């Protein structure tokens, strides 16, 4: 039977990014309480308003219950057994990249993200986040010439408190959900982007998140603000070492687009997924949301999700501005015992708003891959339109794919379209490609990337190539 | 056929081949030898095992060889993967070419051509060089360039699919091509294009096996040998006249041979 072969053969190659950097770190004790939060805030020399924000969020979180509606199966997380702050020990003040610990630079080098002046990527500015802190941000001066602010959120708190005060928590309120509340209470670092009025960001901006420590969670927070008539393309990548314990990653990302502004946010997520028996791996519980505040503003999410033991993630758009546009393009690949519950929410509030959802789920091994999405047309969203397409591909006969589309409309003068399909890579297709001299694995990856084409076309060039390679790697087996 | 000193080595030797799928025996001792420059036709009723024979030679994983051997250029290939057989020069033209959504025909043809070229120690072609090559080959099957940007066989008409098969054959330059009912579903014009394409691609160094129900393809490409299959066996072999006789008398006529065999 071909299916058995597939399941046997189509197993990922060893995780390439599973190494640990041996570096002295400053960690605080395990556990979560008000003192810990005060300690984090103090370490980061935060103003009082932020400490209050954290404490309020913590109070809310304590009253909340961990959600179980996604039906994900995992061992209860012990929130008192996690370290909430872990940072590599560095000099007090770092004035240039030359002062960054070479071990850290080496780590990012190995991940394909060189940071030093001589080697840094030329077409993209990078903010490198290691465990709880941002290590370095490249091209800051060049970007500053255009008025673009790109720095770690900790620095933004210090240098641009007004912007933080004005926007933090306005898209994802602390009380939004369990994991967002937790993040609001303990977030340690992340990226901050501000694009001033009328500016098209001269290069792609990118954050690279690296979890190094096995017993600390990563709680990063990203805030992107695009002023009137500005635009930016932002990329996010993630990897983590292989540990046999589960590591919690609960991030919050907030995007704000004003009149005629556009934000494109692309993710290639490759957190460690655990081994074939499902031991270890990252729990990726993330809240990502964009607010199309301005008229004709546009927010576009594209994501390639290949890693994590569990992914729980719904990048969404609140379409307030008249004629604003929300987009969601997603490829989620699960293998072995991975579980992914991902999708989007398109909340149409303003009139003549438009949204597009294209979701491609690929399930192999014994994995479970679900699309969960909400399209809501509010009472004032007259003349609004949504188009959704959810396709699933099954590899082998042990994997499962689910689609849960929720549609709510309070506006008769709006259109919602939903298409869904499921396919399986057939023995006949494989044989056809093989009979033309194409290797089994290449045949599988050709079909998988063909299946994902609509989404890959939305990714920035260099990311699309990387995503294609990553999927092929994930599906690469040990044929022999 | 007696082999003499002057005769070249055979391309394909099928020796007493038996095969089954899901415990159902489909081939019951088939023998067939193809020498360079030869064209063989295999005819027979639906379900007689002709298509199965072609798939087994190409290495389809659903069938088990229970007895006998397949040799290609003197080497036993029973246990080779389908892609290894294809790379070394065995080509199967499908009766029903498979649709592969999302995979561009051009990319598919390029990857496939390069797999064969790699085997032949020829330089692999980049997108630009391949464009040049494929343009030339499109002429042979009179296909429009637009076919290349579509997904493999998706939304192609029956005739377009068959022409795409011959295009692949032209690119891969196989040592032996087994064409499974390439003529079915073609109108007269398409049949002529396909037939002339096959003739252009083949030469005195290649072998061809045509699997067909009808005389009309054989009017275009005259075979050296015609084999009649029934119930998993070759029950009669003759020259091109055998096909004409079959056309005239129908397969019922061949039922007599079964007793003889």
Interface residues (C-beta under 8 A of the other chain):
Chain A: X2 X5 X423 X426 X427 X428 X429 X431 X432 X433 X434 X435 X436 X437 X438 X439 X440 X442 X446 X447 X449 X450 X451 X452 X453
Chain B: X58 X59 X60 X61 X62 X81 X82 X83 X85 X86 X87 X92 X94 X97 X98 X100 X101 X102 X103 X104 X107 X108 X111 X112 X115 X116 X119 X151 X168 X172
